[in-house]
Each structure stands twice: as C-alpha cells, then as structure tokens.
C-alpha cells in the first residue's frame, strides 16, 4: 500500500506537470509507439538498443524545455532567492566556475551553455538523480540538446536538434539515429550545497531564474519521490536487489571497472583511500545539501550527503588522506582539502585533485547501466 501511494504521487505529479507545461492535457499526442511518424528526421535504421526498452514519460517532445540562452547572476545576487543549503550542480571549466541550481534544472533538465571556449550540456534527470555534464562538440560539429519525452530504465532520453539522434542521458551515448554508438565526452561536476560553491568560488556565476519561462522555481514537482524503499516511477522490470532502489550511491567507472559506494554511513567513513583498477582514489563525503526530491519545497527538505571521488596523485605525490578533527588532510604534506578536491591550506594550497567519479545517483539507475558494478560497503572494504 505504501509503495502504491508513492508511485501514485509521482504519477500524479508527472501528469499535472504535463498539463501545466503545455497548457493542456499534453499526453495524448505521445501515446503511440509509431516513433517514425513522430520523428520523421530520426534514422531508426541505426540503433544500439531494442526500441522496446524505450517507454513514454507522459510528456511530448520539448514539453520540458531546455534552456538555450542561459543567464547568470553573481553568487551574492543568487543569495536573495537561493537557500544556502540548496543543491546546485557545480561546474568548473578553464578556471571559470558556474552553479546550476537544481530548483531550476528540475523544470528544464537540460541547459545548453558555453564556458569560455567549451560548449557544454548541463543535464539533470530527476527520476535517476543524475546530474551529468557533457561537451557538445562531436566530430567537430556543435550540437544542442532537447528532451524527447521518453525514458529508458527510467532515465531521460535526449535528442540533438541537428540530426534528431536520441541520446541516453545517463551514459552520454547515442542510442538511435545518425550518432548511434557515439559518445559525448563527460565533464566532471558535482551536486553540492550552494554555500559550499559560494565559499569555494565567491566570484562564480549562478544560473538565473530569468529563463524566459514561467515556472514555480523552488517547488519540487516530484514530492516524496526519493524515499528509500519505494519503487522508481516508470521503471520497467525489477531493480537490482543488492541495494534499495532509491538509495543514493556514488558511482565510479575506471578502465572498465565500476564501483558503487552507498551514501548511508559514507560521511562517517571518509576520507576513504582506495584503488580502482590500479588507480589510487580517495572518496570524500559530507552532510552537504538538501534533497531536491523530498518535500514540496526544496528548502523544507531533508539533508543528503555530498560525495565525490578523486585521483590521489598530485604531481610527484601519491597522497594518503585522513581526518584530523573536522578537517581532511593528506599525511604527506599536511595540506587541508575540501569536498571539491581543492587544497585550501598548507604546502599544496591551490592544487586541485582530478575528479574521477561519475556522480551520485539512485542505486537502481547506476546498477541498470552498470550491472557488473562492485558495491563497496564498510564490510567489503
């Protein structure tokens, strides 16, 4: 009964969202499986998956509109409407730092942006808790992305407007059309609290709520979705039984080896010095940001951990990390580090670790796309 209630809540949220975004029912136009009629410019002769795996999210193409001309404000100006512990996607490219509030992304799912000379797609799939950033250049061609209104393994299926190829957001791979089998280059990013971004990047820029669309930014249209023990909305098949489907995990994939660190208890255990496929790795975690998928308003929601993994090598040093009081330091130099992998004090101040994790996701999603993943809990380390 409990699961049915939750699934019903999520379903009603999606249906209400559909009607509100499109100004009408918005679902009937996307009920048919006649993909070719709906997508005449997509080459369905080129696929890497069984098209039967693709389901309908209840919304037509672009009903959840991507942001194509993002505007930004200073961190101080964003503080007028962004709560300090609200989650943002933190991105740093070429020394330029930007934050993309989840309260905005949850209504748009894709931001087509440019940082310096780097065109990027900042993406967020609420159903998988997947915040992933990709480079938009493929084979010398600049792409921009929109939402198909379709899902696979409950994950957003994107499309590029240049060829109308379909792309799996979770993996960044083309699954249907001209770019089937090709991959977007992933750019490291993390979900952190806004105040952590503000502290690390006081001159950073924040995606504005002035998007050109009228949305109830700050409200969560997926209220109650991330309760551990509930079933993911619109997921076909049975979730991997090794972990609760809606439990958050830090996913890492290196040289063909994939690992999942469940977030419960991770804050107390970090920093964790480990190796993944002979790469020395450290896992950092802290009680960081509010969930964007809990209460009706994000600022009223519960806290969830922030986590990331980094290569432990800096120049000629292979570092070993430990906790001293409330600080994380490396034993070799005594430098102090933050959750973003920046040395903020000591001999290595100004140094930055290379981020190697894929992100923090719901367990069902990570294990659907990485079924051979090793789960590293306290007992297995």
N, C-alpha and C positions, 0 to 999 in steps of 0.2 A: 504493500500500500504506500509505503514511504517513497519507494522508487517511482511508482506511478505518479505520485503527486509532483515530484521534482521534474520528471520528464514532461508532464503536462504544463508546468510552469514555464519551462524553457520553450516548449512548442507554442504556447500562447504568446510568449514574448516575441518569437520569430514571426508569427502571423500578424501580431499587432505592428511590429516593426515594418513588415511588408506594406501594410495598408497605409501607414503614416508616411513612409518614404515616397511612395509612388502616388499618393493622393487617391488611391482606390484599392480594390482587392489585391491586385498585383501578383496573384499566384496563378490564375488560370492560364495565362499566356505561356507558362513554363511547365505545364503538366505533361506534355507529350515527350516521348523518347525519340522523336524524329529530329535528331541533332542536325542532320544535314539541312533540313528546311529552316531551322532556326539560325544556323551558322553556315550560310552558303559560301563563305570565303575560307572556311577551315578545311584543310585537306585531311579527311577522315580515312584516307588510304594509308596514312602514316601514323601508326600508334605504337606505343611501347607497353600498353596495358590492355586488359579486357575492358571494353567500354561498359560492360555490365557492372563494373565496380563503381561507376560514377552515378551518384544519386543527386536528387534535387534538394536544394536548401530552402525551397519555398519562395525564392525571390528570382525575378528575371535578371538578365544581364544589366550590370551597372546600376541596379536599384540601390545597392550600397555603393555610393560614388567615390571613386578615387579622388584624391586631391592632386591636381595637376599644376597649380600655381601657388605653392605654399608661401605663407607669410610668416615672419618670425619677429619675436619681441625679445627684449632683454630679460635676464633672469629676475631682475628687480620688478619689471613690469608684470611678468608672469606671476609673481608672488601675490598680486592683487586678487587672482582668481584660482591659483593652483595651490592646494593644500601642501604643506611641507613634506608629508609622508606619502603623497600620491605617487603612483608608479609612472615612470617615464622610460622610454627607450633611449638610452644614452649611446651616442654615436660620435666617434672622433676619427676624422679623415684629414690627413695632411696638416695636422695641427689645428684644425677647425672643429669645434665641438658643438653639437646640437642635441637638444632633447625633444622628443616627440611624446607628449602626454598621452597615456592610454585613454584618458577620458575623451580625447579627440579621435584617436585611432580606432576605438571600438565602434565608431559610427561610419568609418570610411575604409578601414582595413588596408589601404594602400596609399602611400604618398610618393609620387614621382618627384624627385628632388635632385639638386646638384650641389655638391660640396666642393668648393674650389673647382678643380677640373674633372671631378668624379661624378658622373650621373649615377644616382642610386635609387632603388625602390625600397622604401621602408614599409614592411608588411606586418600585419598582426591578424592572426586567426583566433578569435575569441574561443571557439569551440575546442581548440587544442592548446590554448595559452601559448601560442607560437609567435614570438616576435623575432623576425628574421630580416636582415638587410642584404640586398643583392646589388651588384653592379649591373647597370642597364645596357652596357655595351656587349654585343655578341657578334663576333666575327667582323668587327669594325662598324657594325650597324647599331644605331641608338634605338632602343625600344622603350615604349612606355606601356604601363600595365593597367588593366581594369579587372573587375570581378565578373566571373561568368554566372554566378548564382548557383553554381554546382559544387558538390563536395565529393571527396574520395577519402575513405577512412575518417570521415567527419572533418576533413581538412579542406580549406579554401583551395579551389581551382581558379587560378588567374588566367588571363589571356593577354597577349600583346596586341596592340592595335595595328601594328604594321602588317602582320601575317595572319592574325587571329588564331595563332597556335595556342594550345592550352598548356599551362604550366602548373606543376604541383608546388604549392607554396612551401610545404614542409621540407622538401628536398631541393627546390630550385631547379628541377629537371623538366624539360619539355616532354609531355606525355601524348599529345595529339597534334598533328599538323606539321608544318614546314620544319619546326625546330624540335620535333620528336627525337628524343635521345640526347639532346644537347643540354648542357648545364650552365646555369648562371653562377658567377663567382660570388661566393658568400663573403660578406664583410663583417668582422666581429662587432657585436653590440650586446648590450645587457639591459634588462629591466631593473632599474634601481629607483630609490626614492628621490623625488625632486630635490630635496635639500642636500642629498649626497652629491647630486650633479652640480647644484649651485655652489657647494663648498669646493668641489674639485675644479669647476670651470666657471668662476664668477663672471667672466666675460663671454660665456657661452650664449647661444641663442636658443629660444624655445618656440616651437611651432605654435602659432597663434590660433585662437578660436575664431578669428575672422577668416573663415574658409570659403565664403560665398554661399554656404548652405545654412539653413535654419535647423539646428539640432539641439537637443537638450543635453549639452555637454556637462559632464559631471554626474549624470544619471547612468546607471547600469541597466541596459535593456535585457540582460541575461541574469536577472536576480536569482541568487541561490544556486547557480549552475555548478560552482566548483566545490560542492560539498563532497568530501571523500566518502565513498560507498555508493554514490549514485551512479547511474549509467549515463554515458555520454549521449548527447542529443544527436539523433540521426545517424548513429554508428551502425553499420551493417556487420553482422557476425558477432562473435564473442570476444571480448577483450582478453588479452593475455592475463592468465590468472596469477602470475607471480607477484603482482602488486595491485593494490586498489586502483581502479581505472582512473579516478580523478586525483590521485596523489601526484604532487609535483615532483619531478626529478630533474637533476642536472644531467644533460646528455652530452657525451663526448665521443667523437669518432675520429680516430687517428690511424692512418695507413691500413684501413680495413678492419681495425679492431674498435668495437663500440662498447661503451660502458655507461651505466646509469647509476647516479648517486641519488637515492631517495632523500628529499629535503627534510623529513621529520628526523630530528636529532642531529642534523648536519652542523648546525651552528655550534653546538657543544663540542663537536669533534674536530673542528677546523682550527688551524690550517691542517690539511691532510697532504703529506708528502707521498707521492705515488709514482708509479711508472705505467705508461700505457704504450704498448708496442715499442718499448725501449726509449720512449720519450719521457724525460723527467718532468712531472707535472705537480702543481700544487693547487689544491681546491680551497678557495676562500668562501665563507658564508657569514652572513649576519642577519639579525632581525631587521629587515630593511624597509619594506614598502607595504602599503595597503593592497589587499586584493582588489582587482578591478571587476571581479565576477562574483562578489558575495552579496552585499546589501544593495538596496535600490539606489542609494547614493554611494559613490566610491569613498568619499571621505568618512562615511559611517562604517566602513567595512573592517574586517579583522586584518591583523598583520600576517604576512607570509615572509619567509626568508628570501634574501637576495643571495645569489650564488654565482660563481664563475670559476673557471679553471685556466691556469696559465702554465706556459713552459717555464721551468725553474732556472733556465740558463740566461745569464746576462753577461755579455762579452765573454771573458775567460772564466767567469764564475759559474759554478753549478751550486745553487743556493739550497739551503735547508731551512724551512720556516718553522717557527714556534710562537706560541702565545706567551707574552710577558705582561701580566696584569691585564689591561684592556687593549693592549696593542699587539699587532702581528709584526714580528721582526725576523730577519734572517740571521742565522747563527754565525755566518762567515764574516759579516761586516757590522751587524747590529743595526742596520738600517730599518726604518719603520715603513710599513706598506699599508695602503688602503685596499678596499674591495675591488677597486678599478684596476689594480695591478700597478699603481704608481708608487714609487718610493717618495715619501713625503718628509723624511728626516733621515739624517745620517750620511755616511760616506757615499751612498748611491743615490742621494736625493736627485730628483729629476729623471731618473731611469724609469723605464716602463717595461713591464713583462709583456710577452706576446700571448694574447688570448687564444686559447685552443678549443674551448667548448663550443657546442652548437647552440646552447641556450637552455632555458628552463621551460619544461613542457609538462603537460599531463602525461602520466605514465602510459595510458592506453595508446596515445599518439606516438610517443617515442618507440614503444615496442611494436607498433604496427609497421612502422617504417624501418626499424632496426630490430627485427625479431631475434637475431643472434646475440643481442646485447647482453653483456655480463652485468649483473646487478651487484654493486658493491655496497653492502650494508656493513655495520660495525662488526658483525660476526664473520664477515668474509675478508676483512682487511688484515 
